[in-house]
Amino acid sequence: MTPSAYAWTEGETLAQHFESHGVSRRDFVKFCSEIAVALGLGIAAGPRIARALESVKRPSVIWLQLQECTGCVESVLRTADPTIGDLLLDVVSLDYNHTLMASAGDAVERARQSAMAANKGKYILVVTGSIPTKEDGIYTVIGGRTAEDLLREAADGAAAILAVGACAHWGSVQAARPNPTGAVGVRDIIKNRPIVNIAGCPPIGDVITATVVHYLTFGRLPAVDREGRPLFAYGKRIHDQCTRRAHFDAGQFVESFDDESARKGWCLYSVGCKGPATFSPCPIFQWNTRTSWPIGAGHPCIGCTEPHFWDTMTPFYGRLPNVGGFAVEQRVDTIGAALAVGAAAGVAAHAAATVFTQIRRRKATHQVPETGTETENDDG
Amino acid sequence: MTARGESATGSRRPGLFGLGRGLSRERGNFTWVYLWGAPLRAMHWVAAACIVVLIVTGFYIGRPYFMTSGEASAHYLMGRVRFTHFTAAAVLVMTGIVRVYWLFAGNRFERFPALFPVTPKNLRRTVRTATAYLTFRPEKQSSMVGHEPLQQYAYTILYLMTIVTVVTGFTMYGQSNPGGIIFRAFAWVPPLLGGLQVVRLVHHVLAWGYIIFAVLHVYFTLRSDYVDRVGRVSSIITGGRYVSTDETYEDYDISKVPAHPWPTPEHPDPKKDA
């Protein structure tokens, strides 16, 4: 499925476009109902979404790929069995995406410029990748221009921005300590445009599809949490939706990846699962057309939808984070126990010394009556 | 009051190796002074019990040290442990509310100024008492009826620790119901500390702080009974203790309180007339 082979022509509605693709009316309505449920609107909202979507004219989407690994684009578009959601994302991202575009060089940069000029104030900007800020941003330069420069220019005429993936959200692995390139997320650069963060490394394709559908249906971005993530997807912790939760409550835990508990599919809490600290719809949406998901496959959650997870969620196989620059090999319980034992030992030593000095002192004062002298200050 | 029955060394040694001698009654005149009100004492013991429960259950939640076997549906171990932890936390918060009220309603040993001994005189007392402890010279300690400044600092730090522990605890507790009152009330905490995992770490580190505090607290309290003969242990049970009327105290004019074992209409408790 190459974008150029299925161009959504100007003036054609989405319904007409899907029809020309051989997508049946039944499949389209089914897709709209699924999206309605995913957005938390209830299945009754499906027809409304269908009505809104089928009359949508081709929206212009500029997709900037900045300092990133292209994993998000792969996650979204390279599924083995393309769904209508993939198709929708594919058709709306036609104007500029340098990984998918057949041409290269000045031609695509000109195409981007003309698309932005033609749809100024109306296009959707999708950003994957972080923005390096150190050394004037030389760590990512595309067509002779820095990532920050490209982002600012594209954001200026955007109606809304979808920051897709952990990189565009907050910087991801590039922004992990010590963050050599000064990588930041879109929201750290762009302050005056509506931004929605589709968190994750990479995010689930369905979440991006549902967000785009929400925008196309209602003309605005979905409600977001404090992190700017859509609430319909990131409103609950993995821990509270987890298929292994019953084992957590029962007190049944995997202690190592090859033990009997692991074979039985018990809770991965003790091997460092970050589900209790991570807001993501992974247990519900799952991955690769609902084939599986990390915890379902027996691996603890690493918390990739949370900001700074490379720093705060590591070690990935331990419960508590490491303390940066301090007692690198030590865990908090080792330090805590050492201090507690130290305090007990100190107390014991102090008590022994106190008893010793007190007994000596009292022996000394008890000598007094034997010499025949009474003192007022006899404390023994 | 009577003097001790014997005074010559070696004639009779009460207790193991003569250590009991240190616990026998002081010679001289004494009066009973009332220090800690019933709400404060109740708060102390309820909070102590809660903290023990919270530490035991908290370490289980942090690192489950028991496991169940068989079908998950037949067990609810972690569920019960978490329920106990959260209930004890709620009770601890309740004692905290009582303590805050008592900062205003209590007597002068319990009120706000006692929490923050920051005057130069108090700071000198703190240094003096710490030096006395470190050099094993109890006679150099400041002579107080209520808390010594050093002791009070320990309790103030404990209260501050408790506030941080409660805030981080409620932050984690609120995560199970995003958008709920508790979640929203503590939404500022994870960004402040740098994420939920850091919140978890702070909460866990402070648990060790309580253990270290408990070791020091029990030691210094028992030690003061043994060395200073001040009856600190009984004062947190009965509310008051006997103090020698032959000595002078830096925080209390003992001469104004005639030797009397119990507050009576003629001799009301010292918070009113001292």
Chai-1 contact restraints between the chains, C-beta under 6 A:
chainA,res_idxA,chainB,res_idxB,connection_type,confidence,min_distance_angstrom,max_distance_angstrom,comment,restraint_id
A,G235,B,P178,contact,1.0,0.0,6.0,A-B,restraint_1
A,R237,B,Q175,contact,1.0,0.0,6.0,A-B,restraint_2
A,D240,B,S176,contact,1.0,0.0,6.0,A-B,restraint_3
A,A246,B,A72,contact,1.0,0.0,6.0,A-B,restraint_4
A,H247,B,A72,contact,1.0,0.0,6.0,A-B,restraint_5
A,F248,B,M78,contact,1.0,0.0,6.0,A-B,restraint_6
A,D249,B,Y76,contact,1.0,0.0,6.0,A-B,restraint_7
A,D249,B,M78,contact,1.0,0.0,6.0,A-B,restraint_8
A,D249,B,G79,contact,1.0,0.0,6.0,A-B,restraint_9
A,A250,B,T68,contact,1.0,0.0,6.0,A-B,restraint_10
A,A250,B,A72,contact,1.0,0.0,6.0,A-B,restraint_11
A,A250,B,H75,contact,1.0,0.0,6.0,A-B,restraint_12
A,G251,B,M67,contact,1.0,0.0,6.0,A-B,restraint_13
A,G251,B,T68,contact,1.0,0.0,6.0,A-B,restraint_14
A,G251,B,H75,contact,1.0,0.0,6.0,A-B,restraint_15
A,G251,B,L77,contact,1.0,0.0,6.0,A-B,restraint_16
A,G251,B,M78,contact,1.0,0.0,6.0,A-B,restraint_17
A,Q252,B,M67,contact,1.0,0.0,6.0,A-B,restraint_18
A,Q252,B,T68,contact,1.0,0.0,6.0,A-B,restraint_19
A,Q252,B,A72,contact,1.0,0.0,6.0,A-B,restraint_20
A,F253,B,P64,contact,1.0,0.0,6.0,A-B,restraint_21
A,A277,B,L196,contact,1.0,0.0,6.0,A-B,restraint_22
A,A277,B,Q197,contact,1.0,0.0,6.0,A-B,restraint_23
A,H308,B,G195,contact,1.0,0.0,6.0,A-B,restraint_24
A,T312,B,G195,contact,1.0,0.0,6.0,A-B,restraint_25
A,T312,B,Q197,contact,1.0,0.0,6.0,A-B,restraint_26
A,T312,B,V198,contact,1.0,0.0,6.0,A-B,restraint_27
A,M313,B,Q197,contact,1.0,0.0,6.0,A-B,restraint_28
A,L320,B,L201,contact,1.0,0.0,6.0,A-B,restraint_29
A,L320,B,H204,contact,1.0,0.0,6.0,A-B,restraint_30
A,P321,B,Q197,contact,1.0,0.0,6.0,A-B,restraint_31
A,P321,B,L201,contact,1.0,0.0,6.0,A-B,restraint_32
A,V332,B,H204,contact,1.0,0.0,6.0,A-B,restraint_33
A,V332,B,V205,contact,1.0,0.0,6.0,A-B,restraint_34
A,G336,B,W208,contact,1.0,0.0,6.0,A-B,restraint_35
A,L339,B,I212,contact,1.0,0.0,6.0,A-B,restraint_36
A,A340,B,I211,contact,1.0,0.0,6.0,A-B,restraint_37
A,A340,B,I212,contact,1.0,0.0,6.0,A-B,restraint_38
A,A343,B,I212,contact,1.0,0.0,6.0,A-B,restraint_39
A,A343,B,V215,contact,1.0,0.0,6.0,A-B,restraint_40
A,A344,B,V215,contact,1.0,0.0,6.0,A-B,restraint_41
A,V347,B,V215,contact,1.0,0.0,6.0,A-B,restraint_42
A,V347,B,Y219,contact,1.0,0.0,6.0,A-B,restraint_43
A,A353,B,F136,contact,1.0,0.0,6.0,A-B,restraint_44
A,T357,B,F136,contact,1.0,0.0,6.0,A-B,restraint_45
A,K363,B,T9,contact,1.0,0.0,6.0,A-B,restraint_46
A,H366,B,T9,contact,1.0,0.0,6.0,A-B,restraint_47
A,P369,B,S7,contact,1.0,0.0,6.0,A-B,restraint_48
A,P369,B,A8,contact,1.0,0.0,6.0,A-B,restraint_49
